[in-house]
Amino acid sequence: MNRRFRFKQAVRRIKVLPLMLSMIREVTVDTTSPAMRVEVTTDKETYSPGEEVTVQVHLRDFAPGDNGYSYFNFIVQYDSEVFSNLEYTQHSVYTEGNYTAGEEVSNRQAFHFQNPVDGSIYLGMNTSIRGIDIQVEADGGQQSIPAVNQTLATFKLRIKEHTLASSSLISLANEFTRIRTSEAGSSFYLYSPDVTVSAPARVDIVPSPSVSVFSERPLGKRLV
């Protein structure tokens, strides 16, 4: 674990060296294994318009000998034309009872698990994609988030009422990932290349079939 992080620190210290009026850049490829794998799942694969969706963020496959972490920040992205969370949030912040911190980080004295926040993640772009910002920090460096398989967070979305038959994805916006190690006396940030992302959670929307209600009059006897 320490050797892996020392290598990453060394990569960050590489400088550009001038040589004979040209610039020679020393390039070092980071071949160390990812720190963990992040998986986003839903409670079902198929939903009808108006149904509630339970979303979970899982952390798995930590590197052997990992000492844990002092801070996690993940953003889960979704299409706001398909999903809504207005009933679960107030001023874009999830209210109590509409999200759950995972068992490993639910101790309020040891960890500061912030209420997930909904917001735009592609500023300046015309897009319906939004992100749920999930952050947790260990208290004062005295604790560490353990590097064990765990469900980090659970929150809710709802399929919009008039959504047509379609498919949509709920996934990690890994370009915004930020995690901080818990190395003794030497904590530093890691970013998206240090995280393996599982395939997005695919959600299929199948509208409920409409039922025609009519009464069929029995045929009477034919008059002669």
C-alpha positions in Angstrom: 0.0 0.0 0.0 2.7 2.5 1.0 4.8 1.6 -2.0 1.9 2.2 -4.3 1.2 5.6 -2.9 4.9 6.6 -2.9 5.0 5.8 -6.6 2.0 8.0 -7.3 3.6 10.8 -5.4 6.8 10.4 -7.4 4.8 10.6 -10.7 3.4 13.9 -9.6 6.9 15.3 -9.0 8.1 14.8 -12.6 9.2 18.0 -14.1 9.7 19.2 -17.7 13.4 19.5 -18.5 14.8 21.8 -21.3 17.5 20.4 -23.5 19.1 22.0 -26.6 16.3 24.4 -27.3 13.7 21.7 -27.2 11.6 20.3 -24.5 12.0 16.8 -23.4 9.3 15.4 -21.2 9.9 12.4 -19.0 6.8 10.2 -19.1 6.1 7.6 -16.5 3.1 5.3 -16.9 1.2 4.6 -13.7 0.9 0.9 -13.7 -0.2 0.5 -10.0 -3.5 -1.3 -9.4 -6.6 0.7 -8.7 -7.4 1.5 -5.1 -11.0 0.2 -5.3 -14.0 -0.6 -7.6 -17.2 1.4 -7.4 -20.5 -0.1 -8.5 -23.9 1.6 -8.8 -27.0 -0.6 -8.6 -30.8 -0.3 -8.6 -33.3 -2.5 -6.8 -34.8 -3.6 -10.1 -34.0 -3.5 -13.8 -37.5 -2.8 -15.1 -39.9 -0.1 -13.9 -43.1 1.5 -14.9 -43.6 5.3 -15.1 -44.2 6.7 -11.6 -42.3 3.9 -9.8 -39.7 4.6 -7.1 -36.1 3.5 -7.8 -33.7 2.7 -5.0 -30.1 3.4 -5.9 -27.1 2.1 -4.1 -23.4 2.9 -4.3 -21.0 0.0 -3.5 -17.3 0.0 -2.8 -15.5 -3.3 -3.6 -12.1 -4.9 -4.3 -9.8 -2.7 -2.3 -6.1 -3.1 -2.8 -4.5 -5.6 -0.4 -3.1 -3.9 2.7 -5.1 -0.8 2.2 -5.1 1.3 5.4 -8.4 3.0 4.7 -9.4 6.5 3.8 -10.2 9.8 5.5 -12.5 11.2 2.7 -14.7 10.0 -0.1 -16.5 12.1 -2.8 -18.4 10.4 -5.5 -21.1 11.8 -7.9 -23.8 9.5 -9.3 -25.3 10.9 -12.6 -28.8 10.4 -13.9 -31.0 11.8 -16.7 -33.4 14.4 -15.2 -35.8 13.9 -18.2 -36.4 10.4 -17.0 -35.9 10.6 -13.2 -37.0 13.0 -10.5 -36.2 13.4 -6.8 -38.1 16.5 -5.9 -40.2 14.7 -3.3 -37.1 13.4 -1.6 -35.2 16.7 -1.4 -35.5 20.2 -0.1 -33.5 22.9 -1.8 -31.8 20.1 -3.8 -30.6 18.4 -0.5 -31.8 14.9 0.4 -33.9 15.0 3.6 -33.6 12.5 6.4 -35.3 9.2 5.6 -34.8 9.5 1.9 -31.2 8.4 2.0 -29.1 6.1 4.1 -25.4 6.1 5.0 -23.8 2.7 4.7 -23.1 0.7 7.9 -19.4 1.3 7.8 -19.8 5.1 7.8 -23.1 5.6 9.7 -21.5 6.4 13.0 -22.1 10.2 13.4 -19.4 10.5 16.0 -16.7 8.9 13.8 -17.8 10.1 10.4 -19.4 13.2 8.8 -21.7 11.8 6.2 -23.3 14.8 4.4 -26.8 14.6 3.1 -26.5 13.9 -0.6 -26.9 17.0 -2.8 -28.5 17.1 -6.3 -26.9 19.5 -8.8 -25.8 20.2 -12.3 -22.5 18.6 -13.1 -21.8 19.9 -16.6 -21.9 23.6 -16.1 -22.4 25.7 -19.2 -23.7 22.7 -21.3 -27.2 22.2 -22.5 -27.8 18.8 -20.9 -30.4 17.1 -18.7 -27.7 15.1 -16.9 -27.6 15.8 -13.2 -25.5 14.4 -10.3 -26.0 13.2 -6.7 -23.0 14.4 -4.7 -22.0 12.0 -2.0 -19.4 13.0 0.6 -18.2 11.4 3.8 -15.2 12.4 6.0 -13.6 10.7 8.9 -13.6 12.8 12.1 -10.4 14.8 12.7 -8.0 12.2 11.4 -8.7 10.0 14.4 -10.8 7.5 12.4 -10.5 6.0 8.9 -13.1 4.7 6.5 -12.2 1.0 6.4 -11.1 -0.5 3.1 -13.6 -3.3 3.1 -16.5 -4.2 0.7 -19.4 -1.9 1.7 -22.5 -0.1 0.6 -21.5 3.5 0.9 -24.9 5.1 0.3 -28.6 4.5 -0.6 -30.9 7.1 -2.1 -34.1 7.3 -4.1 -35.2 8.5 -7.5 -38.6 8.2 -9.2 -39.5 7.5 -12.8 -41.4 10.5 -14.2 -45.1 9.8 -14.7 -45.3 10.3 -18.5 -42.0 8.7 -19.4 -42.3 6.7 -22.6 -40.8 3.2 -23.1 -37.1 3.7 -23.0 -33.8 2.8 -21.3 -31.7 5.0 -19.2 -28.4 4.7 -17.2 -27.5 5.6 -13.7 -23.7 5.7 -13.3 -20.7 7.1 -11.5 -19.4 10.4 -12.9 -15.9 9.2 -12.3 -14.2 12.4 -13.6 -15.4 14.1 -10.4 -14.2 11.3 -8.1 -12.0 12.5 -5.2 -10.8 10.3 -2.3 -8.2 11.0 0.3 -5.9 8.3 1.8 -5.4 7.7 5.5 -1.6 7.1 5.5 -0.1 8.0 8.8 1.3 11.5 8.6 1.0 11.6 4.8 -2.6 11.9 3.5 -3.1 12.9 -0.1 -5.7 12.9 -2.7 -6.3 10.2 -5.4 -8.5 10.8 -8.4 -10.5 8.9 -11.0 -7.7 6.9 -12.5 -7.3 5.2 -9.1 -10.9 3.9 -9.2 -12.3 1.1 -11.4 -15.9 1.7 -12.4 -18.4 -1.1 -12.9 -20.9 -1.0 -15.8 -23.7 1.6 -15.3 -27.0 0.5 -13.8 -29.4 0.1 -16.8 -33.0 1.0 -16.1 -35.7 -0.1 -18.6 -39.0 1.8 -18.5 -42.0 -0.2 -19.6 -45.3 1.7 -19.5 -48.2 -0.2 -18.0 -50.5 -1.5 -20.8 -53.6 0.5 -21.2 -56.8 -1.5 -20.6 -59.9 -0.8 -22.7 -63.0 -1.0 -20.6 -66.3 -1.6 -22.5 -69.5 -3.6 -22.0 -70.5 -6.0 -24.7 -74.3 -6.2 -25.2 -75.5 -9.7 -25.7 -77.0 -10.4 -29.0 -80.8 -10.6 -28.8 -83.0 -12.9 -30.7 -83.6 -12.0 -34.3 -87.1 -11.0 -34.9 -88.9 -12.7 -37.8 
